[in-house]
Each structure stands twice: as C-alpha cells, then as structure tokens.
C-alpha cells in the first residue's frame, strides 16, 4: 500500500517564467505554490522534446538510457513519421510499472509513451497515422479498451478530435471521473493546451496566456475531484512542465544540403527522401540529430553543417552521449534562437522564413522547443503540494530526471536500478521515510 496517493499533472510547455511572471492571473497555482514547495528552475534534457522529457520524468533517466531519444522515428519517406507511442520502446523502468509491481493501481491520461502498457486505467496518447485506420481503432488497441469506451461514452462530446482546448477538457473530465470513482494510487495527466497555443501563436502570445489560465482552472477541478472522493487528505500533487518554448521565424532544411552533396536522394515532387541515405538530419525542432551510414568524412560533414545560417553549435557523437542524447547519432546540432530544423527536401532554400499563412500546418510554427537546456531563461518548473510535502518552501534548482525519484520516495517505492536523477532535497517532509 502506498504511503499516500500521488497525482502528477503535466502542463506541457510550462516554464519557470510562467509561474514567476503570471502568478496574479493563475490563482489556483498561486495557492498551491504558497501551500507547498515550488521547485523554481528545473533544467531539462537534450533534446527538450515532449516524449523524451516525459520519459525522463517517469524513469529518472536520460534518453541515452531510456531509449526515447526523439518524439518521432526515422522514417524519411513519411511526411508524418510515427511517434514513440509505445511502452515497449522504453528501455528503463517507468514509475507506473514500479507501482504496479508493488500492488498499486495506476491511471494515465495522454501521458506520452504509454500505449500498450499495463497501466490499469489508461487513455494512451496516440493518433491514426495510416489512411486505413481511425482514432477509435488505434486508441482502443493502445489503451485500456473498456475504460476508453466508458470515458468516450461519457465525455466524448467534449472533444473535437485532437484539437485544443477541447482535448484538454475531455482529458480533465476523464481524470476527474477516474479520481472520484476508481481512486488510483498513481495518476498521470498530460495537458497540452498551452503547448499547442505557443506553437501556433508564440510563447508570450495572448492565446498562450489564456491557455495557462484554462490550465489553472483544470488543475483546480482535478484537485477538487480528490476532495469529492474523500482522498484529498492522503493525496500529494505535483504540477510540472516538461520544457519551455522559444519564438522562431526561420526554418533550416539541412537535408537539402546533404542532397546537394549526393548524400541522400529526394523523392520528386515531395518533401521526403529515399531510405538509401548516407547522411540524414532527424529534427528535434530546436536541435537536430545527424545520422550517418557507412563511411562518411565527419570533418567535412561538420564543416558543411557549420556553414549553414542559423546553426549555433555542433556536438560530436561522444559529446551527445555525455549529454544523455542518442548514442547512435554522429552529431547533435543546435539552432540559434529564432531558427528550427525540419527534415524536408525540395524546398526553395536551405534556410527559409516561415510563411505566417502556413502556421498550424505540419512543421510550421511560431514557437518551438527541442533546444538544449542551457538556453537562457529556458527552465521548466514544478510545484509539489500535499501531506508529504514541506509547506511554503522554495527550491531554486533541480534536474528533470530528479522528479521521478522524488515521486518514488513520496509513494514509498524504489526503482529496480540506480537512476540518473536523485530525490530533490527540501521537498519532502523529513518524517516521510
């Protein structure tokens, strides 16, 4: 039996600056900060993308160990590659499996990389990526089928496919229902409203601020559900971000530079290219991996990349491993703020301005993430509150990988292998062993 129940609410793209500058507009989060412990500046991982970040949060490991090195897979012939949706791709033990093995009940709502997992009540984050399937079929296969059916039956009217803010309204309603009626020991909730608004409209846009205020109200509803269930006094809550974002107005299509050197072959009339590449860029938005096959002169390749406008830094494969990124890459390349990478070929130029009219279409953004975590003012953040948590405290800094081990201690659990992250000092009351 868990020491306490734990509810983790991820507000995708919430940064330290959101809580630092907008406290007066988010009364519920403001109260939680006052009543709990605010871990102010949380340093992300390489790359600061949603799927690697959430997997690092829940395993306490860096991508080099847990294996979720990107949001999407290397599929050069697909304009929309598959995402790392499935639990089977995770090579480290996630906390929800640790909890299950200890006999605890678990629930997850669009928590990344949980499709096909053994979570008791699971609405997996996945979307149909083939013309012959649809949302209902892929979700049923990836989630807890009966649970998904019941939630869709009760609350499906709230959603409009995967569009925001309606999707978060649906997820919140499902989470509230489950906390009230199932009382799981560990609940993981992923809300994406603000991330979507930032991608489309910019980091500090009115739309992003309005999304933050909606998220504040959703958090209040979820906490109220535990009161209604009679579990509030025994529940710890964590409200966290996974990364922040940076405004952009230019795209870098590195694969076009490689095509000019004969290192890959574009598919005529498409933005994709053939599988017989010798060098490929695989975007992480603010960063990109470079992969090579066979013999390639890496010094010449590095010079080629370094000469492209908007490239800020090139990490070698060995440096990428030390940073916790994909050990299979030859380089990890970082863009300057204002620039981001795509995988596309057959574009007008290697570096291209984002057409405002294209915003909201595939890979066309006003703001992105995926940069290295050393960018200035690029921290995410976390609030801990509940019976296990120190009240009215602030912790200045932590690492994203420290969050999972801190969750484990709150629940009285232990990962089966040592984690890169450590329990965050100063968050948990000293009497909680």
SVG drawing of the C-alpha trace seen along z (x, -y; Angstrom):
<svg xmlns="http://www.w3.org/2000/svg" viewBox="-22 -39 60 46">
<polyline fill="none" stroke="black" stroke-width="0.4" points="0.0,0.0 1.3,-3.5 2.2,-5.9 0.0,-8.4 -1.7,-8.7 0.1,-10.8 -1.4,-12.8 1.1,-14.2 -0.3,-16.9 2.0,-17.8 1.2,-21.2 3.0,-20.8 5.5,-23.7 5.0,-25.4 8.2,-27.3 9.6,-29.0 8.7,-32.3 5.0,-31.4 4.8,-31.0 7.3,-33.8 5.6,-36.4 1.9,-35.5 1.1,-34.4 -1.7,-37.0 -3.5,-35.5 -3.4,-31.9 -4.9,-31.9 -5.1,-28.2 -1.5,-27.5 -0.6,-30.6 -2.2,-29.0 -0.5,-25.7 2.9,-27.4 2.1,-29.1 0.9,-25.8 3.6,-23.5 7.2,-23.5 8.0,-25.3 11.0,-23.9 11.6,-27.0 14.1,-26.3 14.1,-22.7 16.8,-22.0 15.6,-19.9 17.3,-17.2 18.9,-17.0 16.7,-17.4 13.9,-19.3 11.1,-17.5 7.8,-16.2 8.3,-12.4 11.9,-12.2 11.1,-14.6 8.1,-12.8 10.0,-9.5 12.9,-11.1 10.4,-12.4 8.9,-9.0 12.1,-6.9 14.6,-9.2 16.9,-8.5 18.3,-10.4 17.3,-9.5 20.6,-7.7 19.4,-5.1 15.6,-5.0 15.7,-5.0 13.1,-7.6 15.6,-10.0 13.1,-11.9 9.3,-12.5 9.3,-10.7 11.1,-7.9 13.5,-8.0 11.0,-7.3 12.3,-9.6 9.6,-8.5 6.8,-9.6 5.8,-13.3 4.3,-12.5 6.6,-9.9 5.3,-7.6 5.8,-8.8 7.4,-6.8 3.9,-6.0 4.5,-2.5 5.7,-1.4 7.7,1.4 10.2,-1.3 11.1,-2.4 14.3,-0.6 14.2,-1.8 11.6,-1.0 8.9,-3.7 7.4,-4.5 4.0,-3.2 5.4,0.3 7.3,0.0 3.9,-1.0 2.1,1.9 4.7,4.4 4.2,3.1 0.4,3.8 -0.7,0.2 -3.3,-0.9 -2.3,-3.3 -4.1,-5.6 -2.8,-7.7 -4.4,-10.3 -2.5,-11.0 0.8,-10.5 3.4,-10.0 4.8,-6.6 2.3,-4.6 0.5,-2.9 0.3,0.9 1.4,0.5 -0.1,2.4 -1.5,-0.8 -4.8,0.1 -6.8,-2.8 -5.0,-4.1 -6.0,-6.6 -2.9,-6.5 -1.7,-9.4 -1.7,-8.2 -3.2,-9.3 -4.0,-7.4 -1.0,-7.7 -2.2,-5.5 -5.0,-6.1 -6.6,-2.7 -7.3,-3.3 -9.0,-5.8 -8.8,-7.4 -11.2,-5.0 -9.4,-1.8 -5.8,-2.9 -6.9,-4.3 -8.7,-1.0 -5.7,1.0 -3.2,-1.2 -5.3,-2.0 -7.4,-0.1 -10.3,0.8 -13.3,1.0 -12.1,-2.1 -11.6,-4.1 -15.0,-3.0 -16.6,-4.2 -14.8,-7.5 -15.6,-8.2 -19.3,-7.3 -19.5,-9.8 -17.3,-12.6 -16.6,-12.1 -18.9,-15.0 -16.4,-17.4 -13.7,-16.7 -13.1,-17.7 -10.6,-15.1 -7.2,-16.1 -7.9,-19.9 -7.3,-22.2 -8.6,-23.4 -11.4,-20.7 -9.0,-17.7 -7.8,-19.0 -11.4,-19.5 -12.0,-15.8 -8.9,-14.6 -9.7,-16.6 -13.3,-15.2 -11.9,-11.7 -9.3,-12.3 -11.9,-13.8 -14.2,-10.9 -11.5,-8.3 -10.1,-10.0 -13.6,-10.1 -14.7,-6.6 -11.5,-4.5 -9.2,-6.3 -6.0,-5.1 -2.7,-5.3 -0.8,-6.9 -2.4,-9.2 -0.5,-10.8 -2.2,-13.5 -0.8,-15.3 -2.5,-18.6 -1.3,-20.1 -3.4,-23.3 -0.6,-25.8 2.0,-23.9 -0.4,-24.0 -1.2,-27.7 2.5,-28.5 3.4,-26.5 0.7,-28.4 0.8,-31.9 4.1,-32.4 5.5,-31.9 4.1,-35.2 1.0,-35.4 -2.4,-36.3 -3.6,-32.8 -0.8,-31.1 -1.6,-33.2 -5.3,-32.3 -4.4,-28.6 -2.4,-29.0 -5.5,-30.4 -7.6,-27.5 -5.0,-25.0 -5.1,-26.8 -8.9,-26.0 -8.4,-22.4 -5.9,-21.8 -8.4,-23.1 -11.1,-20.7 -8.7,-17.7 -7.8,-18.6 -11.5,-19.1 -12.1,-15.5 -9.9,-14.1 -11.9,-16.1 -15.1,-14.6 -13.6,-11.2 -12.6,-11.6 -8.9,-11.0 -7.6,-14.7 -6.0,-14.4 -3.9,-11.4 -3.0,-12.7 0.2,-14.5 0.0,-16.6 2.7,-17.6 2.1,-20.2 5.0,-20.4 6.2,-21.4 8.3,-19.3 10.1,-22.1 9.6,-25.8 9.5,-27.3 11.3,-29.9 9.8,-32.0 11.0,-31.3 10.7,-32.7 13.2,-30.7 13.5,-27.0 16.7,-25.1 16.3,-22.2 19.7,-20.5 18.7,-17.5 18.7,-19.8 22.4,-20.5 23.0,-16.7 21.0,-16.1 23.2,-18.6 26.3,-16.6 24.6,-13.3 24.3,-12.0 20.6,-11.4 18.0,-11.2 14.9,-13.4 11.6,-11.9 10.4,-14.0 7.5,-16.4 7.6,-15.6 9.3,-16.9 10.5,-13.4 13.5,-11.3 14.5,-7.7 15.7,-5.3 19.1,-4.8 20.6,-7.9 24.2,-8.1 23.6,-11.1 20.3,-12.3 19.1,-15.1 16.4,-14.0 14.7,-17.0 14.1,-17.7 12.9,-21.2 15.4,-23.4 18.1,-20.7 18.6,-18.0 20.3,-14.7 22.7,-13.8 23.0,-10.1 25.4,-8.5 25.6,-5.1 28.9,-3.6 32.0,-5.7 31.4,-9.5 34.1,-12.1 32.8,-13.6 35.2,-16.5 33.9,-17.6 30.3,-16.9 30.8,-19.1 32.2,-21.9 29.2,-21.7 26.8,-21.9 28.7,-24.7 28.5,-26.9 24.7,-26.9 22.9,-30.0 21.3,-29.6 23.5,-26.8 24.7,-27.7 26.6,-24.6 27.6,-21.1 28.1,-18.4 30.0,-15.3 28.5,-11.9 30.7,-11.4 29.5,-14.8 25.9,-13.8 26.3,-10.7 27.7,-12.7 24.7,-15.0 22.3,-12.0 21.2,-12.2 21.1,-9.4 24.3,-7.3 23.7,-6.4 24.0,-9.9 27.1,-11.2 26.3,-14.8 23.7,-16.7 23.3,-20.2 21.7,-23.2 20.0,-26.1 20.2,-29.7 17.1,-31.0 14.7,-32.1 15.6,-29.1 14.5,-25.5 15.1,-22.4 12.9,-20.3 13.6,-17.0 12.3,-18.4 13.9,-18.5 12.7,-20.1 12.1,-23.5 13.0,-26.9 16.2,-27.2 18.1,-25.5 17.1,-28.3 13.6,-29.7 11.4,-32.1 8.2,-30.7 5.2,-31.9 2.7,-33.2 -0.1,-31.7 1.3,-28.2 1.2,-28.3 -0.8,-25.4 0.2,-23.1 2.7,-20.3 6.1,-21.5 5.2,-25.2 5.5,-27.0 5.6,-30.4 7.5,-28.9 9.2,-25.6 11.2,-23.6 13.8,-20.9 16.8,-23.2 19.5,-22.2 18.6,-23.1 21.4,-25.7 19.5,-28.3 18.9,-31.4 15.5,-31.7 14.6,-28.2 13.9,-26.4 10.7,-24.5 9.3,-24.3 7.4,-22.1 5.0,-22.6 4.7,-19.9 1.9,-20.1 0.3,-17.6 0.6,-15.9 4.2,-14.6 5.4,-18.0 7.0,-20.9 4.8,-24.0 5.8,-27.4 9.2,-26.4 11.2,-27.2 13.9,-25.1 16.0,-27.1 17.1,-24.4 16.7,-20.7 17.0,-18.5 14.1,-17.0 15.4,-13.5 15.2,-14.2 11.4,-14.3 10.8,-10.5 12.9,-9.5 11.1,-12.2 7.8,-10.7 9.0,-7.3 10.0,-8.4 6.6,-10.0 5.0,-6.7 7.4,-4.6 8.7,-2.9 12.2,-2.1 13.3,-1.8 14.9,1.6 18.2,0.0 20.0,-3.3 18.6,-6.4 20.5,-9.4 18.2,-11.6 18.1,-12.0 15.4,-12.9 15.1,-16.7 16.3,-17.9 13.9,-20.1 10.7,-18.9 9.6,-16.0 8.9,-16.4 11.8,-14.8 9.4,-12.5 8.4,-10.7 10.9,-7.9"/>
</svg>
